[in-house]
Amino acid sequence: MPRITPARREANRAQIIAAARRCFARDGFHQTSMPDIAAEAGVAVGAPYRYFTGKDELILEIAGEVFRLIFDPIGRIVSAGESATSADLVEAAMAPVSGDEVADGAGGVVPVDELLRCAVQSWGELLRNEAMRQRAHAGFEGVRRKVVDALRAGQRAGAVPTELDPDRGSRVVMALLHGFVLQRAAFGLEDTAGFAHEVRLALGGAGVLKSEGPPRG
């Protein structure tokens, strides 16, 4: 029997992830079985287990993709040493998931609604699965530290008030982004541009921004 090539293996893995994402978004995590995922992917019942240990690993993979899309722009701002306000960071992170579709890590076009539904479901799983919670917490803290770094750079540039505590401010940014995901997935938030605009006004009114400037391009 010929050995599977790395490219074929990666394609099979992406096919199973896409099938799981559709199932989770449509039917929910607990109502979906591994055989359901295999059927959705059009593969043998045991095939998903060649790539994943079970549903927990799949939902972590899918939720991780969502949060990479959202938080990678913040990492790029930090790496570039750009000055950024809290609103700048929120807007940059919202941008990749503000449309109807987005490209996933495998280059496939994915409905944003599917991704965000899976992300919201993953939060519930964190409360019952300690190993999953620890992995998610490590990712959360990694991103939060980047937000801290970005706010400190904004303070040095005079764009963020010096009285803002970057550590606590980072939690405000993260809370806004998590709230955006929940509202977009569950509560019908469609006007993402308007949401971003009001975030800027609200943060400016609360003194979190130095001044209201033009939105980032």
C-alpha positions as CSV (number, residue, x, y, z in Angstrom):
1,M,0.0,0.0,0.0
2,P,1.6,3.3,-1.0
3,R,2.5,5.7,1.7
4,I,0.5,8.9,2.0
5,T,2.4,12.0,1.0
6,P,2.7,15.0,3.4
7,A,0.6,17.1,1.0
8,R,-2.2,14.5,0.9
9,R,-2.1,14.1,4.7
10,E,-2.4,17.8,5.2
11,A,-5.3,18.0,2.7
12,N,-7.1,15.1,4.5
13,R,-6.5,16.9,7.9
14,A,-8.0,20.1,6.5
15,Q,-11.0,18.2,5.1
16,I,-11.7,16.8,8.5
17,I,-11.3,20.1,10.2
18,A,-13.7,21.7,7.7
19,A,-16.3,19.0,8.3
20,A,-16.0,19.3,12.0
21,R,-16.4,23.0,11.8
22,R,-19.6,22.7,9.8
23,C,-21.0,20.1,12.2
24,F,-20.2,22.0,15.3
25,A,-21.6,25.3,13.9
26,R,-24.8,23.6,12.7
27,D,-25.5,21.0,15.4
28,G,-23.4,22.0,18.4
29,F,-20.3,20.3,20.0
30,H,-22.1,17.8,22.2
31,Q,-24.7,16.8,19.5
32,T,-21.9,16.0,17.1
33,S,-20.1,12.6,17.1
34,M,-16.9,11.6,15.5
35,P,-18.8,9.3,13.1
36,D,-20.9,12.4,12.2
37,I,-17.7,14.3,11.3
38,A,-16.5,11.4,9.2
39,A,-19.8,11.3,7.3
40,E,-19.7,15.0,6.8
41,A,-16.1,14.7,5.4
42,G,-17.0,11.7,3.3
43,V,-14.3,9.5,4.8
44,A,-14.2,6.2,6.7
45,V,-15.5,6.3,10.3
46,G,-12.0,5.8,11.8
47,A,-10.3,8.2,9.5
48,P,-10.6,11.3,11.8
49,Y,-8.8,9.4,14.5
50,R,-5.7,9.2,12.3
51,Y,-5.3,13.0,12.7
52,F,-7.1,13.9,16.0
53,T,-7.6,12.2,19.3
54,G,-11.2,13.3,19.5
55,K,-13.7,16.2,19.5
56,D,-11.8,18.2,22.1
57,E,-8.7,18.4,20.0
58,L,-10.8,19.4,17.0
59,I,-12.6,22.2,18.7
60,L,-9.3,23.5,20.1
61,E,-7.9,23.5,16.5
62,I,-10.9,25.3,15.1
63,A,-11.2,27.8,18.0
64,G,-7.4,28.4,17.7
65,E,-7.8,29.3,14.1
66,V,-10.4,32.0,15.0
67,F,-8.3,33.6,17.7
68,R,-5.2,33.5,15.4
69,L,-7.1,35.4,12.8
70,I,-8.2,38.0,15.4
71,F,-5.0,38.4,17.4
72,D,-2.3,38.1,14.7
73,P,-2.9,41.7,13.7
74,I,-2.0,42.8,17.2
75,G,1.2,40.8,17.0
76,R,2.1,42.5,13.8
77,I,1.5,45.9,15.3
78,V,3.8,45.0,18.2
79,S,6.5,43.5,15.9
80,A,6.5,46.6,13.8
81,G,6.9,48.8,16.8
82,E,3.9,50.9,15.8
83,S,2.2,53.3,18.2
84,A,-1.4,52.1,18.9
85,T,-4.3,53.1,21.1
86,S,-6.7,50.7,22.7
87,A,-9.2,51.4,19.9
88,D,-6.6,50.9,17.2
89,L,-5.9,47.4,18.6
90,V,-9.6,46.5,18.8
91,E,-10.2,47.7,15.2
92,A,-7.2,45.8,13.9
93,A,-8.3,42.6,15.6
94,M,-11.9,42.9,14.4
95,A,-11.0,43.4,10.8
96,P,-10.3,39.8,9.7
97,V,-13.7,38.6,11.0
98,S,-15.8,41.5,10.1
99,G,-16.8,40.2,6.6
100,D,-18.9,37.1,5.7
101,E,-15.9,34.9,4.7
102,V,-12.3,34.6,5.5
103,A,-9.3,32.4,4.5
104,D,-8.3,29.7,7.0
105,G,-4.8,28.5,7.7
106,A,-5.1,25.9,4.9
107,G,-6.1,28.6,2.4
108,G,-9.7,27.5,2.2
109,V,-12.6,30.1,2.2
110,V,-14.6,29.7,5.4
111,P,-17.8,31.4,6.5
112,V,-17.0,33.7,9.4
113,D,-20.3,32.7,11.1
114,E,-19.0,29.0,11.3
115,L,-15.8,30.0,12.9
116,L,-17.3,32.3,15.5
117,R,-20.0,29.8,16.5
118,C,-17.2,27.3,17.2
119,A,-15.2,29.8,19.1
120,V,-18.2,30.6,21.4
121,Q,-18.8,26.9,22.0
122,S,-15.2,26.4,23.0
123,W,-15.5,28.8,25.9
124,G,-18.1,26.5,27.5
125,E,-15.8,23.6,27.1
126,L,-13.1,25.4,29.1
127,L,-15.2,25.2,32.2
128,R,-15.3,21.4,32.2
129,N,-12.0,20.5,30.7
130,E,-8.9,21.6,32.7
131,A,-6.4,20.6,30.0
132,M,-8.3,22.6,27.4
133,R,-8.6,25.5,29.9
134,Q,-4.8,25.6,30.5
135,R,-4.0,25.6,26.8
136,A,-6.5,28.4,26.2
137,H,-5.2,30.3,29.2
138,A,-1.6,30.1,27.9
139,G,-2.8,31.5,24.5
140,F,-4.8,34.2,26.2
141,E,-1.9,35.4,28.3
142,G,0.5,35.3,25.3
143,V,-1.8,37.7,23.4
144,R,-2.6,39.8,26.4
145,R,1.2,40.4,26.9
146,K,1.4,41.7,23.3
147,V,-1.5,44.1,24.0
148,V,0.4,45.3,27.1
149,D,3.5,45.9,24.9
150,A,1.4,47.8,22.3
151,L,-0.2,50.0,25.0
152,R,3.2,50.8,26.5
153,A,4.5,51.7,23.0
154,G,1.4,53.9,22.7
155,Q,2.2,55.6,25.9
156,R,5.8,56.3,24.8
157,A,4.4,57.9,21.7
158,G,1.9,60.0,23.5
159,A,-1.1,58.2,22.0
160,V,-2.2,56.5,25.2
161,P,-2.6,58.3,28.5
162,T,0.3,57.7,30.9
163,E,-2.2,57.2,33.8
164,L,-3.6,54.1,32.0
165,D,-2.3,50.9,33.6
166,P,-1.2,48.7,30.6
167,D,-1.8,45.5,32.4
168,R,-5.4,46.3,33.3
169,G,-5.9,48.1,30.0
170,S,-5.0,44.9,28.2
171,R,-7.9,43.2,29.9
172,V,-10.3,45.9,28.7
173,V,-9.1,45.3,25.1
174,M,-9.5,41.6,25.4
175,A,-12.9,41.9,27.0
176,L,-14.1,44.1,24.1
177,L,-12.8,41.6,21.5
178,H,-14.4,38.6,23.3
179,G,-17.7,40.6,23.6
180,F,-17.5,41.4,19.9
181,V,-17.1,37.7,19.0
182,L,-20.1,36.7,21.2
183,Q,-22.3,39.5,19.8
184,R,-21.3,38.7,16.2
185,A,-21.9,35.0,16.6
186,A,-25.0,34.9,18.9
187,F,-26.7,38.3,19.0
188,G,-26.8,39.5,15.4
189,L,-24.1,42.1,15.3
190,E,-23.8,43.0,11.6
191,D,-22.6,46.6,11.7
192,T,-19.0,45.9,12.5
193,A,-17.8,49.2,11.1
194,G,-20.3,51.1,13.4
195,F,-19.2,49.0,16.3
196,A,-15.6,49.9,15.8
197,H,-16.5,53.6,15.5
198,E,-18.4,53.5,18.7
199,V,-15.6,51.7,20.5
200,R,-13.3,54.6,19.5
201,L,-15.8,57.1,20.8
202,A,-16.5,55.2,24.0
203,L,-12.9,54.7,24.9
204,G,-12.1,58.3,24.1
205,G,-15.0,59.5,26.4
206,A,-13.7,57.2,29.1
207,G,-10.2,58.7,28.9
208,V,-8.7,55.5,27.6
209,L,-7.5,57.3,24.5
210,K,-5.3,60.4,24.4
211,S,-7.6,61.9,21.9
212,E,-10.0,60.8,19.2
213,G,-8.0,60.3,16.0
214,P,-9.0,59.0,12.6
215,P,-9.5,55.3,12.3
216,R,-6.5,53.2,11.3
217,G,-6.4,52.2,7.6
